[in-house]
Amino acid sequence: MSTYEFAVEETFEPTAEEILDIESLVKAKLLPLPGSATRVLGLIEDVNVSTHDLAEVIAYDPVLASRVMRLANSPMYAMQKEVATVQAAVAAVGVRSIYDIVMLGVAADSFSSDMRSMKTGVSIWEHSVATAIAARALSKELSLRGTEEAFTCGLLHDIGKNLLFQTDPMRYTETEVAEVEEAASKLEEQIFGFNHSQVGFYVARRWGLGDAVAATILWHHKPKLATRALAITHIVNVADDLVTMKGMGLHMETPDSLPASDSVAALELDSIKMENAWAATEASLNEFLESC
């Protein structure tokens, strides 16, 4: 299947010029998925994977190894003695946290040093991490499987903003005048020719993250248009709005808009589940941000 065949199925039909522009943008601004990340994610898919096998792959990537070691020795795990080896660190934090660290590292590495020093860049990054944690927390509240996939989709839902901002920071900040995401997406299309959801879709396809992840990124603002991964798309939509409503995002979300959203209704979420999800998100957020 070609890169854009899936996009056409999802009713996103870029022109030849737009395809060229997005390809050029991604090639110029996006680092390839690191080989160590690919190998670790492949191992994690095996439910019987051993900590020894995981540690062996992680140890060959100094940056990834340091992130795992730092998290294992953080207050989150409160180990009785310092963790001194990668294998001990993997055993301490567990497979799920290794997955989180790998994906957080991949996303963090896609941000340029200049972007990290600018308010808009920091806002996009923190919003993305919070949405990832909230998406996973919502999945747990709903007793759904695939919490790791929800985490990935939440983490990468706005990666298109990252690339558009890196392309032209001054022009991208023009979208911040929009009060809501829908208006901001329209401004992105006027300024760049495509919006962040479309760019993010292309990133997911280029990294080979699978159809469900690509579809969720493409339709996270319009989940009613999705033809697959419906539950995760609705979850990311709610997580995105919930995090924004709590003050973490470039745009506004009124307290009244979330309970009335189509995604909340589709998932049969109530205010208690959403507040529980937000409480879990707040509890984990700072530790995850520091682990990257």
C-alpha positions in Angstrom: 0.0 0.0 0.0 1.4 3.4 -1.0 2.0 6.1 1.6 -1.1 8.0 0.6 -3.4 5.1 -0.2 -4.5 4.9 3.4 -5.0 8.7 3.5 -7.4 8.5 0.5 -9.4 5.8 2.3 -9.8 8.2 5.2 -11.0 11.0 2.8 -7.8 13.1 3.1 -6.8 13.5 -0.5 -3.8 15.8 -0.9 -3.0 17.3 -4.2 0.3 16.4 -5.9 1.8 19.8 -4.7 0.7 19.1 -1.2 2.2 15.7 -1.2 5.5 17.1 -2.4 5.4 19.8 0.2 4.6 17.4 3.1 7.3 15.0 1.9 9.8 17.8 1.8 8.7 19.1 5.2 9.0 15.7 6.9 12.3 14.8 5.3 13.8 18.2 6.3 12.5 18.4 9.8 11.8 14.9 11.1 14.5 12.5 12.4 14.0 8.8 11.3 12.8 6.5 14.0 16.0 5.3 15.8 17.0 1.7 15.2 17.1 1.1 19.0 13.6 2.3 19.4 12.3 0.1 16.6 14.0 -2.9 18.2 12.7 -2.2 21.7 9.2 -1.6 20.5 9.4 -4.9 18.5 10.5 -6.7 21.7 7.8 -5.2 23.8 5.1 -6.6 21.5 6.1 -10.0 22.7 4.2 -10.7 26.0 7.0 -13.1 27.0 9.9 -10.7 26.5 12.5 -11.0 29.2 14.1 -8.0 31.0 17.5 -9.4 29.9 16.6 -9.1 26.2 15.2 -5.6 26.7 18.2 -4.5 28.7 20.6 -5.8 26.1 19.1 -3.6 23.4 18.7 -0.6 25.6 22.3 -0.7 26.8 23.5 -0.1 23.2 21.7 3.3 23.1 23.4 5.6 25.7 20.6 8.2 25.6 17.8 5.6 26.0 19.8 3.8 28.7 20.3 7.0 30.7 16.6 7.8 30.5 15.7 4.4 31.9 18.3 4.6 34.6 17.2 8.1 35.6 13.5 7.0 35.8 14.4 3.9 37.8 16.3 6.1 40.4 13.6 8.8 40.5 11.2 9.3 43.5 8.5 7.6 41.5 10.0 4.2 42.2 11.6 5.0 45.6 14.0 2.1 45.4 15.7 1.1 48.6 19.2 1.4 47.0 20.5 3.0 43.8 19.8 1.1 40.6 23.2 0.7 39.0 22.6 -1.5 35.9 20.4 -1.2 32.9 18.9 -4.7 33.6 18.1 -3.7 37.1 16.5 -0.5 35.9 14.3 -2.3 33.3 13.2 -4.8 36.0 12.4 -1.8 38.3 10.3 0.3 36.0 8.6 -2.5 34.1 7.8 -3.1 30.4 5.0 -0.5 30.2 7.2 2.3 31.5 9.9 1.2 29.0 7.4 1.7 26.2 6.5 5.1 27.5 10.2 6.2 27.8 11.0 5.0 24.2 8.0 6.9 22.7 8.6 10.0 24.9 12.2 9.9 23.7 11.3 9.6 20.1 8.8 12.5 20.4 11.2 14.7 22.4 14.0 14.1 19.9 11.8 15.4 17.1 11.8 18.9 18.8 14.7 21.1 17.8 16.8 22.9 20.4 15.4 26.2 19.3 11.8 25.0 19.7 12.5 23.8 23.2 13.6 27.3 24.2 10.4 29.0 22.9 7.1 29.3 24.8 5.0 27.8 21.9 7.4 24.8 21.6 7.3 24.1 25.3 3.5 24.4 25.3 3.1 21.9 22.4 5.5 19.4 24.1 3.9 19.6 27.6 0.4 19.4 26.1 1.4 16.3 24.0 2.8 14.5 27.1 -0.2 15.4 29.2 -2.6 14.2 26.4 -0.7 10.9 26.2 -1.0 10.2 29.9 -4.6 11.3 30.0 -5.5 9.1 27.0 -4.0 6.1 28.8 -5.8 7.0 32.0 -9.1 7.3 30.2 -8.6 3.9 28.6 -8.0 2.4 32.1 -11.1 4.1 33.4 -13.1 2.5 30.6 -11.4 -0.9 31.1 -10.2 -0.9 27.5 -7.3 -2.8 26.1 -4.6 -1.1 24.1 -3.6 1.5 26.7 -0.1 1.7 25.1 -1.6 2.5 21.7 -3.7 5.3 23.3 -0.6 6.7 24.9 1.3 6.8 21.6 -1.7 8.4 19.8 -2.0 11.0 22.5 1.7 11.7 22.5 1.9 12.1 18.7 -1.6 13.7 18.0 0.0 17.2 17.6 3.4 16.2 16.2 2.3 18.0 13.0 2.3 21.2 15.0 5.9 20.5 15.9 6.9 20.3 12.3 4.9 23.3 11.1 6.3 25.4 14.0 9.9 24.3 13.1 9.3 25.2 9.5 8.3 28.8 10.2 7.9 29.8 13.9 6.8 33.3 13.2 4.1 32.3 10.7 2.9 29.4 12.9 2.4 31.8 15.9 -0.3 33.5 13.7 -2.5 30.5 14.4 -2.4 31.2 18.1 -4.9 34.0 17.7 -7.6 31.3 17.2 -9.5 30.6 20.4 -10.4 27.0 19.5 -8.6 24.2 17.7 -10.9 24.1 14.7 -10.2 27.7 13.9 -6.5 27.1 14.4 -6.5 24.2 12.0 -8.2 26.4 9.3 -5.5 29.0 9.8 -2.8 26.3 9.4 -4.3 25.3 6.1 -4.4 29.0 5.0 -0.8 29.6 6.0 0.9 26.2 5.1 -1.5 24.5 2.7 -2.4 21.7 5.2 -3.1 21.3 8.9 -1.2 19.6 11.7 -3.4 16.6 11.7 -2.6 15.8 8.0 1.2 16.4 8.7 1.0 14.1 11.8 -0.7 11.4 9.7 2.2 11.5 7.3 4.7 11.3 10.2 2.9 8.2 11.6 3.0 6.5 8.2 6.7 7.4 7.6 7.6 5.9 11.0 5.5 2.8 10.3 3.4 3.1 13.4 0.4 1.4 11.9 -3.0 2.3 10.5 -4.7 2.8 13.8 -2.2 5.4 15.0 -2.2 7.2 11.7 -6.0 7.3 11.6 -6.3 8.6 15.2 -3.8 11.4 14.5 -5.6 12.4 11.3 -9.1 12.5 12.9 -8.4 13.4 16.5 -10.4 16.7 16.1 -13.1 15.1 13.9 -13.6 11.6 15.4 -17.0 11.2 13.6 -15.1 11.0 10.3 -12.9 8.1 11.4 -13.5 4.7 9.8 -11.2 2.7 12.1 -9.7 2.9 15.6 -12.9 4.6 16.6 -12.5 4.1 20.4 -8.9 5.4 20.5 -9.8 8.3 18.3 -12.6 9.3 20.7 -10.3 8.8 23.7 -7.6 11.0 22.3 -10.2 13.6 21.4 -11.5 13.7 25.0 -7.9 13.6 26.4 -6.9 16.5 24.2 -9.9 18.6 25.3 -9.5 17.6 28.9 -5.9 18.7 29.0 -6.6 21.9 27.2 -9.5 22.7 29.6 -7.1 22.2 32.5 -4.9 25.0 31.0 -2.3 23.0 29.1 -2.5 24.0 25.4 -2.2 26.8 22.9 -6.0 27.4 22.7 -9.0 27.5 25.0 -11.6 24.9 25.9 -14.5 25.9 28.0 -15.6 23.7 30.9 -19.1 23.3 29.3 -17.8 22.0 26.0 -16.2 18.8 27.1 -19.2 17.1 28.8 -21.3 17.9 25.7 -18.8 16.5 23.2 -19.7 13.7 20.8 -16.7 11.7 22.0 -17.8 11.9 25.7 -21.2 10.6 24.6 -19.8 7.9 22.4 -17.5 6.6 25.2 -20.3 7.0 27.8 -17.9 8.9 30.0 -19.1 10.7 33.1 -17.6 13.5 35.1 -16.2 11.1 37.8 -14.3 9.0 35.3 -12.9 12.2 33.6 -11.8 13.6 36.9 -10.2 10.3 37.9 -8.3 10.3 34.7 -7.1 13.9 35.2 -6.0 13.1 38.8 -3.9 10.2 37.4 -2.5 12.4 34.7 -1.4 15.1 37.2 0.2 12.5 39.4 2.4 11.2 36.6 3.0 14.2 34.5 6.0 15.9 36.1 7.9 12.6 36.5 7.4 11.8 32.8 8.5 15.2 31.7 11.6 14.9 33.8 12.4 11.5 32.4 12.8 12.8 28.8 
